[in-house]
Amino acid sequence: MTAAEDASQQTIREQADKIAASGALGRSRSYARLLDFLVECSLAGRTPKEVEIAIEVFGRGPDFDPSQDSMVRVYAHNLRQKLEHYYATDGKGEPRQLAVARGEYRLVLNDVASEAPPVAAATEEAAPGAPSPRRSWLAAAAAAALVAAGFGIGWALRGGEAPAAPSGQASLAASPVWQPLFDDSLPALIVVGDYYIFGELDERGDVARLVRNFGVNSSRELDELLMYEPDLQARYMDLDLTYLPRATAFALIDLLRVLYVSDKPVRVVAMSELNVADLKSNHVLYVGYISGLGKLEDFVFSSSSLAVGETYDELVSRETGHIYTSEGGIPATYRNYRDYSLISTFPGPGGNQFLVVAGTRDAGLMQAAHALSDPGFLRAIEQARPEHATGGAPSFEMLYEVLGYARTNLDARLVHAAALDYGKIWGGNPLPAN
């Protein structure tokens, strides 16, 4: 091997490591496995065949038929686009850039000075069997529209200045329900309940529709599904997309007015991105559907008098067996319907406080946020607190039946209230606030 060849191999490894570390491959391990495999083949001086990639990278059997299954072509096409995007953004200054050769399953190094890798254009002809650019763009645009309303607020918090809080919000922040989030130096962490979605491909390899599967909540879980059921690899594709219910945006507007009373740091994170270590070092405010509680679900319901029913549109009283069923999943345009709001608050394991603002559907979630940001409603919550006389940090749950109309909350009545036991949630006794 010549010195030039050795340097090229070293550059290929370095570039692949940088690409993987940048996050350009998304959260799915499928693209990382494919890139690693192509790197090893490149270093060995050979070009793998489509069947070999299907078997070695995606776990398909020796009977894999490329003429009937476009999975490898789809992944290779998408990997090529991911590499091009990386070098158009994070890797823009790299003098030598890694690319997937057109029409081959082979990595090449392009010298930017003489042959910069082309950026995919809207009119580019798709690889055989790969999603057409226009249809892929439409699928991405549809998903982006779903997340825009909710995450727009999150980005504003990260990069913008907090707007001034109305003067009336100071009295809300001083209420016993809100005060534990303000009376120390701990930052506030808003956790929004997001949902992972992935693409379902048609026989041509185009994204035919977006899929939400309650059993698949991350790229890692989709990877695991495809590893255990390899026949599905040609059917599903990771699009690196999540979405938020529309009501999350409206609920955040109400709640942020109260949080902005303080100048303490406020950070927003999606449930799918939540670091469990943050549950001890922040006051935690959850905003979202009950079905989006994710890592928090066990804590919220471990001491609860309620349990999630057969679906997340149902809550069941552990004491009476009564079932509270939301009708928000099938609202008629000109019909009132029932939905449910859950407000739950309890001390955390590090002297912090948890406040859960949730609903079975949109009307319930918006009502829960309204209840905590309206002076009259908040006073009613204080009066109805089951542990009102015990002192200390609040620890209770309340369930409201909400009258909904066309995704809007109209009115609500309290149907359940119960104290929560710190010992059943975390064990031991609560730590004093910092």
Secondary structure, DSSP 8 states (H G I E B T S, - for coil): --HHHHHHHHHHHHHHHHHHHHTTT-S-HHHHHHHHHHHHHHHTT----HHHHHHHTT---TT--TTT--HHHHHHHHHHHHHHHHHHTTTTT-SEEEEE-TTSS-EEEEETTT-------TT----TTS--HHHHHHHHHHHHHHHHHHHHHHHHHHHS------TTHHHHHTSTTTGGGTSSS--EEEEE--EEEEEEE-TTS-EEEEE--TT--SHHHHHHHHHH-GGGTTTEEEEEEEE--HHHHHHHHHHHHHHTTS-S-EEEEEGGG--TTHHHHSEEEEEEEGGG-GGGHHHHHHS-SEEE-SSTTEEEETTT--EEE--TTS--TT-EEEEEEEEEEEE-TTS-EEEEEEESSHHHHHHHHHHHH-HHHHHHHHHH-TTGGG-SS--EEEEEEEEEETTEEEEEEEEEEEE--HHHHTSS------
